[in-house]
Structures are given as C-alpha cells and as structure tokens.
Amino acid sequence: MENLSQFFEILFDSEKLIYYGGLALLLAVIFAETGLFFGFIFPGDALLFTAGLLCGTQYLDIPLWLLTGSVAVSAFMGNVTGFFTGRYFGKRLFQKKDSFFFKQRHLEKSHAYYEKFGGIALIGGRFLPVIRTFVPILAGAIEMNGWKFNLYNLIGALLWSGSLIPIGYFIGKKFPASLDNLEYIVLGITLVTMTLLISSIIRLRKKTPGS
C-alpha cells in the first residue's frame, strides 16, 4: 500500500514524475491526458512547463527540440486515440453512467465548448484542462472529418508543446533559482488554467439556452 501511495504521489507531482520517470513517463502521461477518458486527472500544462524548466536548468538532459517535438507527437497521437475511441463508442458515450474515471458532465462541457467554437476547439481546447481530454473523443463521437480533425490536432499539439515547454526552458535558463520555487510556479499555472476553464464554462452556460 505504501509503494502504491508513493507511485501516485510521483504520478501527480510534475517534478517528481520527470525526475523518476524521465522522458518516457512524461510522454506516457501526456498521451494519457490527451487521449484516454481518465486522462483529465493529470496536470498537463504544469507538466509541460516543469519539463521545460528542468530542461533549461539541465536537470533534464534532453535537447529542447527533442523534448518539444516528442511531446507534440505524444499529444497528437493521444488525440488520435481519443478520436477513434469516440468514433467506436459513438452515441453510447452520452448514455454512459458516471464512474470514478468518467464523468458525464465533463463530456457535456466539452460538447458545449465544441458547439460554440467548432473545429477550432481542438486548438484552443489544448490549453484547457479536462476540455483537452474530452474534445477529441467528442469529435470522434460526432464523426468529424478525419483529415480536418488531424489538421486541427497537429496545429494544437505544436502550439501547446511549442509554447509551454520553451517558456519553462527560457525561465530555467534565465533564472536557475526558480527551480527552488517550482511548487509555487506550478500552483500558479494550475490556478491560471483552472480559472480559464471555469470562466469558459460560465460563458458557455450564459449563452446556452436552458443551462
């Protein structure tokens, strides 16, 4: 039980996850967060920023281009997996009962977000926790055109990894001491992303009849 507790502590702590799991575990978590229906539990934005910061301070000995590119590929493939999950399960997702790993309200919020923004939701949704997990699943469920989906998917993956990781990297290069306050920086990123998510949900509810 203690080993299991330590495993989950590492899994949800961005810094420890990268320290102990390296690039392989980082990519696995990014894939899960962007492609598997239970992936919304992972802190993707904070994880990307932390990876960039550790790369900039040389605690993560990986070239910036390799880190950014491999995360983009993992995020892209995660969304492809989510898309085909939605395509396979289709409308059954909307009748699925809530469980520990699946919440109907997350799918409904993603649906409202998709209805408002269309395909561009796949790009903007990359920067919103929960939304980025369920939007590709939803796109598959409503049978969005595959080529169109992959275009938005590619752009979103490149923008997401190509912004958060380099920001962390250059902060790490310029201010190496920031590593000592990493937990506060990660907390700040989490608060910002959650604020964006909540504000977007509020706006959608105001504009959605009967909400």
C-alpha positions as CSV (number, residue, x, y, z in Angstrom):
1,M,0.0,0.0,0.0
2,E,2.8,2.4,0.8
3,N,4.5,1.7,-2.5
4,L,1.2,2.4,-4.3
5,S,0.8,5.6,-2.4
6,Q,4.3,6.7,-3.4
7,F,3.6,5.7,-7.1
8,F,0.6,8.0,-7.2
9,E,2.5,10.8,-5.4
10,I,5.1,10.7,-8.2
11,L,2.5,10.4,-10.9
12,F,0.7,13.6,-9.8
13,D,3.8,15.6,-8.9
14,S,5.2,17.1,-12.1
15,E,8.8,17.5,-10.8
16,K,9.0,14.0,-9.2
17,L,7.4,12.4,-12.3
18,I,10.1,13.8,-14.5
19,Y,12.9,13.1,-12.0
20,Y,12.0,9.4,-11.6
21,G,10.4,8.6,-14.9
22,G,12.3,10.8,-17.3
23,L,11.1,11.4,-20.9
24,A,9.4,8.0,-21.2
25,L,6.9,8.5,-18.3
26,L,6.4,12.2,-19.3
27,L,5.3,11.1,-22.8
28,A,3.1,8.3,-21.4
29,V,1.3,10.8,-19.1
30,I,0.8,13.3,-21.9
31,F,-0.6,10.6,-24.1
32,A,-3.0,9.5,-21.4
33,E,-4.1,13.1,-20.7
34,T,-4.9,13.9,-24.3
35,G,-6.2,10.5,-25.4
36,L,-7.8,8.4,-22.6
37,F,-11.0,9.3,-20.9
38,F,-9.5,9.2,-17.4
39,G,-6.6,11.4,-18.5
40,F,-8.2,14.6,-17.3
41,I,-6.8,13.8,-13.8
42,F,-3.3,14.7,-14.9
43,P,-1.8,18.2,-14.8
44,G,-0.7,18.6,-18.4
45,D,0.1,22.3,-18.5
46,A,2.1,22.2,-15.3
47,L,3.9,19.1,-16.5
48,L,5.0,20.7,-19.8
49,F,6.2,23.9,-18.1
50,T,8.1,21.8,-15.5
51,A,9.7,19.7,-18.2
52,G,10.9,22.9,-20.0
53,L,12.2,24.4,-16.7
54,L,14.1,21.2,-15.8
55,C,15.5,21.1,-19.4
56,G,16.6,24.8,-19.1
57,T,18.3,24.1,-15.8
58,Q,19.9,20.9,-17.2
59,Y,18.3,18.7,-14.6
60,L,16.6,17.0,-17.6
61,D,19.4,16.3,-20.0
62,I,17.5,16.4,-23.3
63,P,17.7,18.9,-26.2
64,L,14.9,21.4,-26.2
65,W,13.9,20.4,-29.8
66,L,13.7,16.8,-28.9
67,L,11.6,17.4,-25.8
68,T,9.2,19.7,-27.6
69,G,8.9,17.5,-30.7
70,S,8.4,14.3,-28.8
71,V,5.7,15.8,-26.5
72,A,4.0,17.2,-29.6
73,V,4.0,13.7,-31.2
74,S,2.7,12.1,-28.0
75,A,-0.1,14.8,-27.7
76,F,-1.0,14.3,-31.4
77,M,-1.2,10.5,-31.0
78,G,-3.2,10.9,-27.8
79,N,-5.8,12.9,-29.6
80,V,-5.9,10.4,-32.4
81,T,-6.6,7.7,-29.9
82,G,-9.3,9.8,-28.3
83,F,-10.9,10.4,-31.7
84,F,-11.1,6.7,-32.5
85,T,-12.4,6.0,-29.0
86,G,-15.2,8.4,-29.7
87,R,-15.8,7.0,-33.2
88,Y,-16.0,3.5,-31.8
89,F,-18.3,4.1,-28.8
90,G,-20.2,6.9,-30.6
91,K,-23.5,7.9,-29.1
92,R,-23.2,5.3,-26.3
93,L,-20.8,7.8,-24.5
94,F,-23.8,10.1,-23.9
95,Q,-25.7,7.4,-22.1
96,K,-22.7,6.1,-20.1
97,K,-23.2,6.4,-16.3
98,D,-20.8,8.3,-14.1
99,S,-17.8,6.4,-12.6
100,F,-14.6,7.3,-10.9
101,F,-12.8,7.8,-14.2
102,F,-15.7,9.0,-16.3
103,K,-18.0,12.0,-15.6
104,Q,-20.9,12.8,-17.9
105,R,-20.6,16.5,-17.0
106,H,-17.1,16.6,-18.5
107,L,-18.4,15.3,-21.8
108,E,-21.3,17.8,-21.7
109,K,-19.0,20.7,-21.0
110,S,-16.7,19.6,-23.9
111,H,-19.7,19.3,-26.2
112,A,-20.9,22.8,-25.4
113,Y,-17.4,24.1,-26.0
114,Y,-17.2,22.3,-29.3
115,E,-20.6,23.5,-30.4
116,K,-19.5,27.1,-29.7
117,F,-16.1,27.0,-31.3
118,G,-16.3,24.2,-33.8
119,G,-13.0,22.6,-35.0
120,I,-11.0,25.5,-33.5
121,A,-12.0,24.0,-30.1
122,L,-9.3,21.3,-30.8
123,I,-6.7,24.0,-30.9
124,G,-7.9,26.3,-28.1
125,G,-9.0,23.3,-26.0
126,R,-5.4,22.1,-25.7
127,F,-4.8,24.9,-23.2
128,L,-7.8,24.0,-21.0
129,P,-7.7,21.1,-18.5
130,V,-10.5,18.5,-18.9
131,I,-11.6,20.0,-22.2
132,R,-8.4,18.8,-24.0
133,T,-9.2,15.2,-22.8
134,F,-12.8,15.1,-24.0
135,V,-12.9,17.3,-27.1
136,P,-11.1,14.7,-29.4
137,I,-13.4,11.9,-28.0
138,L,-16.4,14.1,-28.8
139,A,-15.0,14.9,-32.3
140,G,-14.9,11.1,-33.0
141,A,-18.4,10.6,-31.5
142,I,-20.0,13.1,-33.8
143,E,-18.0,11.7,-36.7
144,M,-15.9,14.8,-37.6
145,N,-14.0,14.6,-40.9
146,G,-10.7,12.7,-40.1
147,W,-8.5,15.0,-42.3
148,K,-9.9,18.1,-40.8
149,F,-9.6,16.7,-37.3
150,N,-5.9,15.8,-37.8
151,L,-5.1,19.2,-39.2
152,Y,-6.5,20.9,-36.0
153,N,-4.9,18.2,-33.9
154,L,-1.5,18.8,-35.4
155,I,-1.7,22.6,-35.0
156,G,-2.9,22.3,-31.4
157,A,-0.2,19.8,-30.4
158,L,2.5,22.0,-31.9
159,L,1.2,25.2,-30.3
160,W,0.7,23.5,-26.9
161,S,4.1,21.9,-26.7
162,G,5.8,24.8,-28.6
163,S,4.7,27.4,-26.1
164,L,4.6,26.0,-22.6
165,I,7.9,24.0,-22.8
166,P,10.0,26.8,-24.3
167,I,8.6,29.3,-21.7
168,G,9.7,26.9,-18.9
169,Y,13.0,26.4,-20.7
170,F,13.9,30.1,-21.0
171,I,12.8,30.8,-17.5
172,G,15.0,28.0,-16.3
173,K,17.9,29.3,-18.3
174,K,17.5,32.9,-17.2
175,F,16.5,32.2,-13.6
176,P,18.0,28.9,-12.5
177,A,17.0,29.6,-8.9
178,S,13.3,29.4,-9.9
179,L,13.7,25.6,-9.5
180,D,13.7,26.2,-5.8
181,N,10.2,27.7,-6.0
182,L,8.9,25.2,-8.6
183,E,5.9,24.1,-6.5
184,Y,4.6,27.7,-6.3
185,I,5.1,28.2,-10.0
186,V,3.2,25.0,-10.8
187,L,0.5,26.1,-8.4
188,G,0.2,29.4,-10.2
189,I,-0.1,27.7,-13.6
190,T,-2.7,25.3,-12.2
191,L,-4.7,28.3,-10.8
192,V,-4.5,30.1,-14.2
193,T,-5.6,27.1,-16.2
194,M,-8.5,26.3,-13.8
195,T,-9.6,30.0,-13.9
196,L,-9.6,29.9,-17.7
197,L,-11.6,26.6,-17.6
198,I,-14.2,28.0,-15.1
199,S,-14.6,31.3,-16.9
200,S,-15.1,29.5,-20.3
201,I,-17.8,27.2,-18.7
202,I,-19.5,30.2,-17.2
203,R,-19.6,32.0,-20.6
204,L,-20.9,28.9,-22.3
205,R,-23.7,28.5,-19.7
206,K,-24.8,32.1,-20.2
207,K,-25.0,31.6,-23.9
208,T,-26.6,28.1,-23.8
209,P,-30.4,28.1,-23.7
210,G,-31.8,26.1,-20.7
211,S,-28.4,25.8,-19.0
